[in-house]
Amino acid sequence: MFVLKKNRSVLGALLSWLNKQVGQNGRIDLPVIVLDDESDYASVNTREEEDPTVINESIRKILDSFAASSYVAFTATPFANIFIDHENDNDLFPRDFIYALETPTNYFGSERTFGTADGRTSDVVVAIDDAEEIFPFKHKSSLDVYELPFSLRRALIAFFIANSIRDLRKDRKPRSMLVNVSRFKNVQKQVFDLVENEILDLKNAVELYAEAYGRGRENSVIDEFRSVFREIFGGCPENWESVLMALPSAVRDIRPRLYNSDRNKSIALGEQAREAPNRMVAVGGDVLSRGVTLDGLTISYFFRKAGASDTMLQMARWFGYRPGYDDLCRVWMDESVADDFVFVASSVAELRSDLREMMARNYTPQDFGLAVRKHPGSLLVTARNKMRSAEERPRQISLAGRNIEITRLIDDQDVSAQNYEAFISLLSDIRSCGAVEEQTRRRNPIWRGIPQKVIAEFLDKYQAHSSQMAFTGGSMSRFVGSTRSRRLRSWDVTVIGGRGAEETHGGVTFRTAERAMEQRESYLRISGRSSRLAGKDDLSNLFASSDDEPANATSEDAYYAHIPRPALLVYPLRRKSKSGGDLASSIDVAIKVAFPGSSIEFNDEEDVTYVVNSVAIRSWFANFEDPSLAGDDYDDLES
């Protein structure tokens, strides 16, 4: 048994020793099993096959030194591994199996942190909107940092309060905070110094004023503590008075620590050889990624952007087990980065679903093509040099049973007017085809059995924001208009109103809904952080009576298998500011498209761009592009 670092010199020394043990056949007459932790890091060949990287070549040589060998790789981010060329027998492609561990119920993961693609409903993420000027996403190592953003100060206060609450809960386990804003050591050191000073100032204020606060002595810093408690931890069972009394002892031992390669070298030389404090604010960058566990991580302040999905996931130190304090965990983060995390989590979920299907069919990765959905922006799946054998291809996916809704509107009055005209035209077309208007149980108008052509024409006129992938390039209207599935030939249409003013057009009366919208750079974000258009029970409008509804439905997903037809839900909205100001004069139109059933019930499909591995290139696309390329397996692939 050898326990080794993936280090060039160490692996070279092992290979030299193994070469002295070989028998007459040139191999050691024993079996070997190699367990490779963080297998997407260093182990994947990023160069040409004729000149592989040292670590990759060393692992191959170790395996080849024995009469029989097994290689088992472990990683939380398998993207690079599945994109190894499967036709290269000597490389480390996982040809026999890939097993995805199921997420334990007590794991604090992506869905708990960010919500899902169906809705950002989590209260864990706190938006950062004041850090770009102080440490821009794109900055150099020479950046000078003179101050901390106010949001980081509030995050530090939140950590102080979380310590107090955990003390009140008799929780004496370690607890920590993460600050990750730069990959450069020079910037990290400046941020550390400022954080250290900020911690000292906050501790002094707590020591001097907490005990007497509210009893005739006021203090602006303790006012901030009270404000953060109410805003961030208002849903916790502890009350402010108890938290305030526990603060002085709770924060006394909080210490900052700097984590980067310079500090690691100092520790190796015997300097600063101190254990991590029990209550710690860890400031660092990339050294805090890949396998580093911050005990009791409660508050994270993360102002970084990554170039690839696997890098983002490795930076996400806030995932883990949080027994007894999961309600206190918060992540300060830019909202666009939070959106990227949701997208990556959705991509991983799709990959895991493919792996489950592969296992159910008793296929191996060498037989079953794998893909990872491509981000519509600049985020890569993994580093380009780890995807040398991968290609971007349109993979066909079923839309059945899927939640597809507009959550971002183009911030342009002309586009809003055009979409509203398309909506009015839709109402006219519905009346022209003889559909009878009914009323839902919420008194919204609904029409049943509308021809798919009418829906397709509306979707063709409707302009969606470029980030709404299912609607880009006219893909949704083409799908609806061309599908041959009998189940999708007639539709239900309903207008979901609110408590706004009544509007009448073409003999149809409906109410608008008032929605607060966040103004972003090029779009309006519906419903703020939740990013949901539809209410969780809006699909119940599609049932003629409550008897048709699924029994004991606890989520929107439960309705899809029971709705009688595909449905278009139209939401006429009037904008109002977050502060509750005047409503906009124009009406915005947002839509939701609901397809019945599940993906296994019919095969009408829609194109989405995926990065596919070499197996998928061979097996998925040969028969679509040129049957002669598929060779002897063509009939099997078709079936």
N, C-alpha and C positions, 0 to 999 in steps of 0.2 A: 504494500500500500504506500502510495506517495500522495502527499497533499502539496500542490504546487501553485504558485502564481503563474498567470499567463505572461511570462517574461521571457524574452529572447534568450538570455544567458542561462536561466534556470532550465528551460526546456532543452537547450543545447547540451547542458551537462547531463541531463537524463538520457538523451539520445546517445551520447558517448558511452555511458554506462551500459545501456541496452545493447549496443553494438558488440560489447565484449561478452554478452551472454548468449549470443545466437548459436544455434546448432549447425549441423552439416547442411541442412536445407536452407540456411540463410535466415531462419526465423527462430524465435524462442518457442519451444514446444509447450506452450501454456496459453490459456485464454486470458484476455484482458478486457476489462470494462473501463471506459473513460467517461467520467461524469464532468460535463462542462457547464459551469455556472456562468450566468450572464453570457450566454452563447452567441448573442448577436453582437457582442463587443469583442473586437480583436480576432475572433475565430473565423469570421467570414472573409473570404478572399476578395479584396477590392482591386486586384490587379489582373493582368492577363493570365490565362491558365499556364502559359509557358514560364511565367515568372511570378509565382504566387507570393503573398505576404508571408513573413517569417513565421508568425504564430500559426497561421492556417497550414503551412507546409509542415511545421513541426508536429502538429496534431495528426496529420495524415501519416507521417513517418512513424510515429509511436504506434498507431493502429496497425500499420503494415509490418511492424517488427514481430508480431505475435502470430501463432498458428491460427488463432481465432480471435475475433475482436468484436466488441459492441461499443457503440458511441451513443450516449444519452445526453441530450442538451436541455438545459433549463433556462428559461427567460420569461420575463413579464411582457416583452415586446418582440414577438416572433417575426416581424415583417421581413427583416433582412434574411432570415433563415429560409423562409418559403420562396424567396426569389433567387436562391442558388440554382444554378443550371442542373436540372435533374439528370441530364444526359451525360454528365461528367461523372463517371463511376468512382473516381478517386476523391471527389469533393465531399462536403459534409451535408448535402441535402438530406432532410429527414424522410428517407424513402420508405421506411417501414411503418411508422405511425407518428401521429401528433395527437397528444392528449391534452385537452384543455381542462384544467381544474375548475370546478364550479365555485362560484363566489359564496362563501359562508354567509349566513344570515346576519352575523354580528360584525361583518366587515364594513368599514366606513369607506365606500368607494365612490365612483364617479356619479352614479345616479343620486346618491345621498348628498353629494357635494353640489352638483350642478343641475339636478333634474334630468330630463331626457330631451331628445329632439322634439318630442310631442309637447313639451312645455317646460320652461325654466321656472319651476315653482319652488325651488329650494331657497331657504333663508340663510344658507351657509355663506354664499358669495356676497361680499361687500364691494361695490364698485369703486375703483380708483379713477379719479378724474382730474387729479392735480399734480401728477408726478412727471409728466412728459417733459416739462421745461427743466426740471432738476436733473433727472437722468433719463434722457431720451432713449427709446428702444434701440436706435442705432447711434452708438457713441463710441469714442476711442478710449484707449487706456489713459490718455492724457486729460480726460475730463476732470474738471475741478468741481467738487461738491461742497457748497458753503452752508447748506441748510437741508433740513428734512422736510418733505411735504407734510402738510397738516394731516393727511390721511394716515401716514405712518405714525405720527404722534398718537392719533386715536387708536390705532392698532395696538400700540404699546400699552395704552391705558386699558384697552380691552383685555390684554394679557394679565395686567395687574388685577383686574376685577375677576378674571377667570380663576386666578390663584386663590383669591379670597373665597369664591364660591366653592372651589374644591376643598378648601380647608373646612368650610362649614359642613361639607358632606363627609367629613372625616376621611378624606382621601389623601393619603400621605405619599402616594407614588410620585415619581419624577414628573415634571411637566416642563414643556419647552415652547419656544416661539421661533419661527423661521423668518429670516429677512434675506431675500434673494432678488437683487436688482441689477446685477452686473456680472459679467464673466471675467472682468479685469481685476487683478489683485490690487492695483493702485486705487481703483474706485471703491472696492470692498473695504480697504483700510480706512478711507475717508468716511464712508458710511458707518463703519464700526465706531470710529471716534465720536461721531455725532450721536449715534445711538447710545453710546456709553454715557455721554454728557446728559442726554435726555432722560435716561433711566435715573441718573443721580438726581436731577432736578425734580422728577416726579416722586421719587422716594422721599426726598426732603420735604416736599409739600405734604405728602401723606403723614409723615412723622409729626410735622408741626401743627397741622390743621384738622386732620381727620377726626380726632377724638372730640374736639370742641365744636366741630361743624354742625350748624343747625341749632346750636344752643347760644345764640347771641353772636357767634363769630362766623362770618362768611368768608369764602375764599374762591377766587376765580378758577383755580386748578381743580379743586374739589367739585366745583360746578361742572367742569368738563367730565369728571368721573361720573357724576350723576347723569349727565346727558348721555354718555356712552352706555351706561348701564341700561337706561330706559330704551335707547334705540337698538342696541345689539342684543341685550339679554332680557328684554322686557317679558319674554314668555317663560322665563325660568321661575321655579317655585320660590326661590329665595327673594326676600324683600330688600330694598335699598338700605334700610337702617341696619340690618344684620350684616350686609356686605360691607358697609362703611366701618362698622366696629371691628370687623375681622381684617380690614385692609392693612393696618400697620405691621402686624406680625406676618401676614401673608406675603408682603412684598420685600421684607427686610433682606432676604437671602437671594433675591433675583440678581443674576450676574450675566453680563454679555460675554460671548466667546466668538472669536474670529476663526473661521474654518477656510483655509486655502492651503496651497502647496507650500508656501513659505512657512506657515505655522507648523505644518506637518514635519518639515525638515528640522525646525527648531526642537520639536518634541523628540525627534529621532536623535538629536545631539544632546538630549538631556535637559534642555531648557524648557521652562514653563510646563513641566511634567505634572500637571494637575488633572485630576479626574474632572469629567464634565460636572458642573454644578447641578444640584437637584432641581433648581429653578433657573432655567437658562434661556437667554435670547441668542440664538445662533445666527451670525451674520456670515454669509459666504456666497459662493456661486456654484460652479460646476462640480467642485469637490463634494458638495452636498447631494449630488445625484448618485445614482447607481448603488443601491444596497445600503446606503447610510440610513440608519434608523435613529431618529430623534425621539427619545423616550417621552411619552406623554405629550406629543405635539398637539397643541390646542389652537394657537393663532399662527396663521401664515400670511406674510406680506410678500407677494410675488409680482414683480413688475418686469417681466421678461417676455420675449417672443422667441420661438424656436423655429428652425427651418424644416423640421421633420416631425412626423407624428410620434415616432419612437422616442425622440429626444424629449418631447413634451411630457410623455408618460413617465420617463425616468426622472424628470424634474419634480414630478408630483409627489413630493414626500408626505403630503397631508393625507394620503390614502393609508389605511391601516386599521388597527383595532382600537376602539376608544371606549372601553367599558366604563360606564358610570359618568362619563363627561362628554358624550357625543353631541349633546344639545348645546355645549359651549364652544364647539369647534367652528371657527370662521376662517375664510380665506379672502384677504383683500387682493383684488385682481382687476385688471382692465377688462371691460365687458367683451371686447372683441376677442381677447384671448380665452375668456370663458366660453364664448361661442365655439372657438376652435376645439376646446376640450370636449364639448358636447359632440361635435362632429367626429372627433377621433374615437370617443367612446362608442358612438353609433357604428363606426366602421369596425371596431373590434368586436362588437356584438354580432355584426353580420358574419365576420370571419369565424367566430365561435359557432354560430349557427351552421355554417358550412362544414365545420369540423364534426359537429354532431351528426349531420347528414352523412358525411363520409363514413363515420363509424357505424351508423345504422345500416349502411349498404355493404359493410365489410370490405370497403375499398382501402387502399393504402394511398398516401400522398403521391406516390408515383403513378397512380391510376386516376386520381381525382384532382382536377385543376382547382387552384385556389386564387382568390383575388382580394384586393383591398380597395375600397372605394376611394377615388381620387378627390381631394379637396378642390373646390371650385376656384380657390384663390391661389396663394403661393406656397401653401404648406405641402411639403413632400411627404410621401409615406415613410421613407427612410432615406439615408444619404444616397445620392445618385450613384456613387461607385459601389454601393451594395445592391443596386438594381440593374446590373449590366445585362442580365438575361431576361429582364422584365420588359413588358410593353404596355402602353395604354391602349385599351380596346373597349368598345362599347359592349358591355355584358347585358344580356336580357334579364330583367327581373319582373316578377308579377306585381301588379298594383293591388291585387285583391286584399281586402281587409286592412288597408293602410289608411292612416290619417294624413291627409294632404291638405294643408290650409295655408293661406296667406297670412304671414305674421309681420311682414315688412311692406310698407307702401312707398312707392316712388314719391319723393317730395317735390312734386311739380303740379301746379294748378291745371295746366293743360292736360296732363295725363289723367288727373282726377276727373276732369270734365269728360274726357274721352271714355273712361271706364264707366262713368255714370250714364253716358249716352248708350253704351253697350248694354247696360243693365235695363234701361227703358226699352231698348229695341228687343231685348229678350222677352220682356213682359208682353210686348206686342206680338211677337212670334208665337208665344204660348197661347194667346187668345186666338190667333189665326188658325192654329191647328185644332181648335175645338175643345181644348182641355177645360174641365170644369173646376172652378176655384172652390176649394174646401177651406175649413179652418182647423188648425191644430188645436190641441188642448190648451195651448198658450195664446190662442187667437191670432196666430200668424197665418198668412195665406199660404196654401200649398196646392200644387197641381201634380197629378199623377199620370204616369204613362206618356211622358214627353219624348218624342223621337230623338235618337242620339244626334241626328244632324243639327237640330236646333241647339243642343248643348255645345256641339263642336263649333258652330258658327259664333256663339257667344265667347267661348274660350279663345277663338282666333282673334277676336277684337280686343279682348282684355289684355292689358299690359301689366305684367308682374315685374317686381324688382329682380335684378339679375341673380341675387342670392337665393331666390326661390327656385331651386334646381328643377323640380318637376315641371315647372311652367316655362322654362327658358327655351328659346328657339322654336316656339310653337309645338313642342313635343307633346304636351297634354292634349291640345286640340286635335293633332294628327292621330293620336292614339284613340281618342273617343270617337272620332269620325270614321276611322278605318277598321276598328275592331269587328270581328265576325262572331264574337261570342253572343249567343242568344240572350244570356243573362244581362248583357250590357246594351241591348238595343233600345230599351225604353227606360226613362229616368223619372225620378221625382224631383221637383224643384220647390224650395220653400224660401221665404224671405224672413230672416230672423231679426226682428225689431227690438226696440228697447222702450225707454220711457220718454223718448224725444218727441218732437212735433210730428203730426201726421202729414204724410205726403200722398197725393193721388196722381197717378199717371195711367192713362189708357184704361180707366175704369178700375184700377187696382189701388187699394189704399193700404199703406204700411206705415210703420213708425220707424224713425231712425234711433240708433243707439248712441249714447254719448260715451266716448272713450278717451282716456288720457293717453297721449302718445309721446314717446321720447324722440326728440329731434336728433338724428345722427348726421354724419357727414353727407350722405347721399340718400337717406331714406328716413322714414318715420317708423319707429318700433312700436307695434301695437301692444298695449297692456303692460308696458314697462318690462320689469325683470321676468315676469311669468312668460312673456312672449307667446301667449295663447290667444287665438281668436275665438274659438268656440268654447262654450261652457261644456262641462263634462257630461251633461245630460241632454245636449241639443239634439242628439240623434234620436232621442225618444219622440221628437216631433214627427218622425217619419212613419210611426206606427199608427194605424187607423184607430186602434183601441189598446188599452193597457193589457188586454188578454194576449196580444201578439208579442209583447215585449218579453225578453229573456227574464226568467225568474232570478231574483237575488243578484241582479247585475251590480257589481261594485265599481266598475270602471267603464270607460268609453269603449275599450277593446271588446267587451262582452257583447256589444250591440251589432258588430259588423256581420257576424255569422247569421243574424236574424233579420236584418233589414231586407225588404222584399225586392228592391231594385237599387241600382246605383243612384246617388243623390247629389244634387248641387244645392248647397246652402249659401245664400247671398246675405251679406251683412252690410246694410247702408249705415255708415258711421259719420258722426260729426266730431271733429277734433276739439278737445279741450285741453288746456295747459295743465301740467301737473299740479299747479297751484290753484286750479279750479277757476281759471279766468274765463273770459268770454269764449263762446263756441265759434268755430270757423263757419263762415257763411256757406261754403260749398260742402257737398256730401262726398265722402270717400266710399269706395266700394271694395270690400274684401270678400273673399270666397273660400269655401271649404268644399272639397270633393271627397265623397265617401263611396268606396267600392265594397260591395258585399262579399262575404265568404272569407276564405283563406287562400294562400298562394297555391295550394295543391288542388283546388277545385276546377280551375280552368287555366289555359296556357296563353292567353293573350298577354303580351309583354310590352315593356317600354325600355328604351335605351338609357343607360346611365354609364358614365365613363368610369372604368375600373383600371387599376394597374394589376395585370395578371402575371402569374408565374409561367415558367417554361412548359409545365404540364398542361396548363389551361390553353396556352397558345396552340399546342399540338392537338388537344382533344376538343376544345370548344369551337374553334374557328375554322379548322380545316374544311369541314363539311359545309360551312356557310360560304366560304370564299372560293374554293376550288376542290371539288370532290376528288380529283386525282391526287391531291396532297395528302389525303387521309389514308391512302394505302389499304392494306388488308382489313383495317379496323373500321372502315367507313360504315358498313352496315350496322356494326355494334354501336357506333357513335350516334347514328340516326335513331336507333331504337331507344 
